[in-house]
Amino acid sequence: MGAEAPSTARIHPMKRTLLAVAAAALASTTSGLPAVAQPMGPVDTVTTALNSIPDIIFFKDTQGVYRGGNTAWAALLGKPLAQLIGKTDLDLFPEEMAKSFQAYDKAMLAGGKATRNKEWLVYPDGKRVYVETLKTPWLGQDGQVLGVIGICHPIQADSAAKP
């Protein structure tokens, strides 16, 4: 029996929401592409789109459990994406940094709107990058808060002095 595409009923509700939004947004931009350039499906489309962005992108549920991210996020942590999904900040970062991330998440969710902060990130090879992090509520199709979406945009790299 050949491989079959997963039914949307078996996809986690948060992933289904993210995929539906991304597929709808991309449908209008890909309709004029030749058949060879057409995406295989919404999962592949969203995955390749996220991985094409050099900024760090991640999303986690309301319990702080990571549900996905792009390859830039995986590079920050020095691990394959599959090893990051299902982990929390405390599983992936030093305690002080993890608690800082969690505090930003809680404050943003309590306020119900996007926030921005600046922070230093350190890659496994020691490279330090000062980033502006946008965190925004991750909303389901019904408007229910599913968690946090974060995007870290580099401002400065490899500087010894904090601005």
N, C-alpha and C positions, 0 to 999 in steps of 0.2 A: 504494500500500500504506500502511495507517495505521501510526502509531507503536505500537511494541510495548514492553511492559515488559521490562527487561533480564533475562536468565535469571540465576539465582543462580550458575551455573557461570562466568559472565563477570565477576562481581563479585570484587574482590580479597579474598583470604581474611580479612584483618583487618576489612574492612568487613562481610563476611558475618557474622563473629562478633559484631561490635557490633550489627548489624541484628537478628540472631537473638535476642540477649539483650533488646534494647529492644522488639522486636515481642512477645516472650513476656510481658514485664512489662506492656506496654500492652494486650494482648489482654483481660485480665480487667477493665481499667478502661474499655474502650470498648464492651464487648459490650452494655451497656444504652443506648447512645446511639442516637438516631434515625438512619436511613439517611443523611440529609443530613450529619450530623455525623461519620459514620464516616470514618476516614482512608483516603486513596486506596491507600496501600501502606506497607510498612515504611520505605522510604527517606524518603517525605514525612513520616511520623509522627515518625521520629527527628529529622529536620531541623527541623521546626516545634517539637518539644519542646525541643531544644537552644537554638534561637533565642528561645524564650520565657523563658529563664533570663537574668537580667541579669548574672550573674557570668560572667567570662571562662572558657571551657572549650576545651581543646585536647587533641589526642592525637597522639603521634608514635611511630614504630617504634623498635626497639632500636638503630638506627643514628642516631637523633636527627632523622629526617626527618619533618616534619609531615604527617600523613595526614588531618587534619580539625580542625574547630573550629566555634564558633558565631559569630554576627554580632557579639557583644561582643568576641570575640578579633580579628575583622577590624577593628573600630573602633579597638582599641588600636593596631593597626599601620597604620591609615589606608589599607587596600587591600582590594579585593574578595577573598573567600575563594578564588576560583579562582587568584589570583596568589600565594597563600600555601602552597597544597598542594604538597608536593615540595621545600620549602625547609627549611633548617636554622636553628638559632639564629644562627649566624654570618652567614647570608644576610639575616636580618631585624632583628637588633639590633646595637647598638654592641658591639665586641669584648669589652670588660670584662664587660658585662652578659651577653652570650651565653655566655662561659666560666663565669660564675657559674651560669647556668641548667643548663649541661651538667654541672657539678660536682654540683649538687643531684640531677639525674637519675641520675648514676652511683652516688652514695651510696645513693639510694633503691633502685635496682635491685640493688645489691650486698647490701643488707639484706633485700630481698624483702618489705618491708611499707611501708605508707603513711607519709609524712613530711609535716611542716608547717614552713613557714618564712615569715618576713615580709620583704617587700621593696618598694621603691618602683618604680612603673611610670610612664612618661611618655608621654602621648598625643601625636600629631602636632601638636596645637594648643598644646602646652606644659603642659597640665593634668597635675599630678602626683597620683598616687593611691598610698597605702600599702595594700598588700594582704596578706592571709594566703593563701599558696598551699599547697594540698593536692596532693601528687603521690602517685600510687599505681600499682602495676604494672597494666598492661593485660593481662589474661589471656584466652587463647582458651578455647574450650569444653573442650579437653583439658587445661587448666591450664598450658599453655605460655605463657611471658611473650612478649607481642607487642610491648610497648613501655611507654610512660608515658601516663597520663591525668592532666591537670592541671586544677584549678579554682582560680581566683583570686577571692577574696571581698574587696571593699573594706572597709577599716577606717577610713580617714581620707582625705579629699581636699583638694587644694590647700593643704597646709600647707608653710610654708617650713622649719620645723624638724623634723628627724627625731626620733621619740620615743626 
